[in-house]
Amino acid sequence: MPKSKSALKHATGRVSVPLPGAGRWLLFGTDLRRAKEPGLEWRSDFVTATIGVRAKR
């Protein structure tokens, strides 16, 4: 099983994640930022996606 990898978003807000091969992949991410609201220190949003990559022919 492949190990987890970290990636940071580009200035455009996008992330590039090279996948090492074919198969099913679970991608997940967290956007963590300082909160602007009083009484809160942090705000976060989460995303999860499952994708399938076909083998090269």
ABEGO torsion letter per residue (X at the ends): XBBBBBBBBBAAGBBBBBBAEBEBBBBBBBBBBBBABBGBABBBBBBBBBBBBBBBX
